[in-house]
Amino acid sequence: MADMSPFFRRKAPGATGAGADAVAKANAPRDHLVTLIRKPGCHLCDDAQLVIEKVCADLGVPWEQKDITEDRQLHDQYWEQIPVVLIDGRQHTFWRVNEERLRTALTE
């Protein structure tokens, strides 16, 4: 994110005072759900799970895991990308999970 344009890093105009507190509360990390889509015997999945467990525990964010071998739709959609991490049902990343990127996504 350090190399990202300042335009994309700016906070929303007027994000101060009570209004900012309301926005921050509405976007509190605990209001998110992280989903790890994985399969048995996948070492990248195990690595991803360790990062997710740490970040979610630190932030108080619930998380779940789903096995692509038990869900045909998930298998068809993600089998080439596992592990896949979703935040609130939207794809966040795949293959490798960056702790800081996940933490930032859950706190901004």
C-alpha positions in Angstrom: 0.0 0.0 0.0 3.0 2.3 0.5 3.4 2.5 -3.3 -0.3 3.2 -3.8 -1.3 6.6 -5.1 -2.1 9.1 -2.3 -5.5 9.6 -4.0 -6.5 6.1 -3.0 -5.1 6.4 0.6 -7.1 9.5 1.5 -9.8 9.4 4.0 -13.3 10.4 3.1 -14.0 14.2 3.2 -15.5 15.3 6.5 -14.3 12.1 8.3 -13.9 13.9 11.7 -15.9 14.2 14.8 -19.1 12.3 15.6 -19.7 11.4 11.9 -16.3 9.7 11.7 -17.0 7.9 15.0 -20.2 6.5 13.5 -18.5 5.4 10.3 -15.7 3.8 12.3 -18.2 2.0 14.5 -20.2 0.8 11.5 -17.0 -0.6 10.0 -15.6 -2.1 13.1 -13.5 -5.2 12.5 -15.9 -7.5 14.5 -18.6 -6.7 11.9 -16.7 -8.6 9.3 -16.5 -12.4 8.5 -13.4 -13.9 7.1 -13.8 -17.2 5.2 -10.9 -19.5 4.3 -11.6 -21.8 1.4 -9.2 -24.7 1.6 -8.7 -28.4 1.0 -7.2 -31.1 3.1 -3.4 -31.7 2.8 -2.7 -28.2 1.4 0.3 -26.7 3.0 -0.5 -23.2 1.6 -3.9 -23.6 3.3 -2.3 -24.4 6.6 -0.1 -21.3 6.3 -3.1 -19.1 5.4 -5.0 -20.5 8.4 -2.2 -19.5 10.8 -2.3 -15.9 9.5 -6.1 -15.7 9.6 -6.2 -17.1 13.1 -3.7 -14.6 14.4 -5.2 -11.5 12.7 -8.8 -12.5 13.6 -7.9 -13.2 17.2 -6.1 -9.8 17.5 -9.0 -7.9 16.0 -11.9 -10.0 17.4 -13.1 -10.9 13.9 -15.0 -14.2 13.4 -13.7 -16.5 10.8 -14.8 -19.8 9.2 -13.3 -22.4 6.9 -14.9 -24.2 4.0 -13.6 -27.3 2.3 -13.7 -27.3 -1.5 -13.9 -31.1 -1.5 -17.3 -30.9 0.2 -18.8 -28.1 -1.9 -19.1 -28.5 -5.6 -19.8 -24.8 -6.3 -16.7 -23.7 -4.3 -14.6 -26.3 -6.0 -15.7 -25.2 -9.5 -15.1 -21.5 -8.6 -11.9 -21.7 -6.7 -10.0 -25.0 -7.3 -7.1 -23.3 -9.1 -6.7 -20.6 -6.5 -6.8 -22.2 -3.1 -6.4 -21.2 -0.5 -8.8 -18.3 -1.0 -9.7 -15.7 1.6 -13.0 -14.0 1.5 -14.0 -11.0 3.6 -17.8 -10.7 3.9 -18.2 -13.0 0.9 -15.9 -11.0 -1.4 -12.6 -12.4 -2.5 -9.7 -10.7 -0.7 -6.7 -12.8 -1.8 -5.6 -16.3 -2.8 -2.5 -18.6 -2.5 -0.6 -16.5 0.0 -2.1 -14.4 2.8 -0.3 -11.2 3.8 -0.9 -10.5 7.4 -0.7 -6.7 7.1 -2.9 -6.6 4.0 -5.5 -8.7 5.8 -5.3 -6.6 9.0 -5.7 -3.4 6.9 -8.7 -4.7 5.0 -10.4 -5.5 8.3 -9.7 -2.2 9.9 -10.3 0.4 7.2 
